Amino acid sequence: MDTLAGPKVVALGGGHGLAASLAALRRMAGRLTAVVTVADDGGSSGRLRRELGVLPPGDLRMALAALCGDDDWGRTWARVLQHRFSGGELHNHAAGNLLIVALWDLLGGQYGTARRPPEDGLAGSSGHLIEGLDWVARLLGAQGRVLPMALVPMNIEALVGSSRRSANGYRDIRTVSGQHAVATVDGDVVAVGLTPPDPPACPETLAAIAEAEWVVMGPGSWFSSVIPHLLVPELREALVTTPALRAITLNLTPEGGETSNFTPEMHLEVLGAYAPDLRIDLVVADRGSVPDEPLLRRVAAEMGAELVIADVAAPDGSSRHDPELLGGTFVQTLGRGRIEPWR
C-alpha cells in the first residue's frame, strides 16, 4: 500500500502495547504520531526520573524503536535504543533512555529553546522535550513522530480491592501509587487517577489529534497505559472533540494484576466509564481472544462501534499481536477498506 495515500493516524498508549500498534500502523499510515504515557516509575526510566527530574523516557524510547525502518540502518538503531547495559553503575539502563535524556539536557541547558519556531506553541522550557524526541526520530529514520501525552512526569494512583472478601462480603480497599505497582498489583483495580490531576498536555499532541483522521487506543496495560490518556483534561477534551474516527484494539488476554479476569467487553465498559462522551467507531479483537462474540458485539454497538474480529495474535502462541497480521487488519479498516476513514 502506498503510505503517502494513507490516513493521518494518532496512536495512544505506552510500553509494549503501543509498540505493537505502531509496528502495524506504520505499514499503512500516511502520517503517524505516537502519543505516549509518561508515568513510568520503574527500572531505568524510574531511576532517571528520580535522579534528574525528567520525563520517564522508557515508553518514548520503545515507541521510537518501533518506528525504525526495516533497512539495516533502522534495525541497527532499534537494537541500539533497546540495548541494556549489564554491570556497573549503568546496570539495566537502556542506551536509548540515556540518548533521549542527553538530548534533553543538551537542548534545554546549553542551547535552550530559542531556535524553536514560536508557532510550535511550546513555551518556557518545554520545547527541548519535543525537539529532543524529533532529533532522535531523525537519527533513526523513524517512520512517524513520537510525542508525550503531557509535559510533566505523572504518578498513577489506584484504588485496589483485595482479592478476597471478608466474612460479611466486603473487601478491603487500599491505595496503590506508581505505574509499576498498579500494573503488578495483587487485587482488583477499582479506580485510577493521576497526580498532578491537571497536568499540562503537549500542544503538539493536541494539534495532531485535531488533524487526525483516525485515533487508535490500545492494546496495552489498560489502567496504567491506556486509561491515563483520558485523565489529562486537555487531552481527553481533544479526544472527544476531534473529527477523527476512533478505534480500540483490545488486548489478547487479561493482564495479571490490574485486569485479572477481565473479559474483552469489560475493557470497553471501563473505557466508557472514564469517558462516557467518547464516541468509538471501530473495535478490533483477536478471533481467539473473544469467548462471547455476541456480547462483545452488543457492547461495542452500544458505544457506536463496529466490531472487527480477525486473526491478529502472533502465531507462536505468545500473548502479543503480530505486526503483519494487525497491519493487514488496519489496512482493511483504517485504510481504504470497508470502513471509510474520510468523512
Buried (B, 14 or more C-beta within 10 A) or exposed (E): BEBEEBBBBBBBBBBBBBBBBBBBBBBBBBBBBBBBBBBBBBBBBBBBBEEEEBBBBBBBBBBBBBBBBEEEEBEEBBEBBBEBBEEEEEEEBBBBBBBBBEBBBBBBEEEEBEEBEEEBBBEEBBBBBBBBBBBBBEBBEBBBBBBBBBBEBBBBBBBBBBEEEEEEEEBEEEEBEBBBBBBBBEBBBEBBBBEEEEBBBBBBBBBBBEBBBBBBBBBBBBBBBBBBBBBBEBBBBBBBEBEBBBBBBBBBBBBEBBBBEBBBBBBBBBBBEBBEEBEBBBBBBBEEBBEEEEEBBEBBEEBEBBBBBBEBBBEEEEBBBBBEBBBBBBBBBBBBBEBEBEE
